[in-house]
Amino acid sequence: GCRSGGGTYHLDGNRILLDSETLEPIPCDAAMAAQDAILVGVVEGRPRFEFDTRTGRLRLTSEAGTTLLFEAP
C-alpha cells in the first residue's frame, strides 16, 4: 500500500471501530494510491464485517456499500 502504520480497534456487534491509528505515507504509483484510498475509506468508515470460517474469506462493507473481500492464501 501507500501507507504504513498501525493502531487499535474494537468490535461493536459486526462493525470494526478504529480507536486510534497512525499512518505514514509511502511513495507509490497512482493506481496503488487509488486502491489505498478505497481501503482506508472503508476501514475508517465503521465497516460491517463477515468472516466465513469455511473459506477463510473476510468481507468488509462500508456504510456507503463499498465491499472489500479478502481471501486466505
C-alpha positions, -999 to +999 in steps of 0.1 A: +000+000+000+009+037+001+008+039+039+025+022+068+013+023+104-009+007+130-035+014+156-061-002+179-097-012+173-126-028+189-157-046+177-192-033+181-215-062+170-205-068+134-187-035+130-150-027+133-143+006+150-109+022+150-098+036+183-066+051+171-044+049+141-011+062+128-005+062+091+028+073+074+027+079+037+049+058+014+056+068-022+036+048-047+021+050-082-014+064-090-031+031-094-019+019-060-028+052-044-064+048-057-066+013-042-051+025-009-077+054-007-106+029-011-091+006+016-086+034+041-120+048+033-137+015+041-117+007+072-121+042+087-159+042+080-171+017+106-173-012+082-195-043+088-175-075+087-184-111+079-159-139+083-165-172+066-147-199+086-152-224+059-135-205+031-113-181+053-128-151+035-132-118+052-157-093+038-157-056+049-187-034+038-187+003+044-218+023+053-218+036+017-219+000+004-183-004-008-172-040-003-137-054+001-132-092+000-100-107+015-091-144+008-067-165+027-037-176+006 
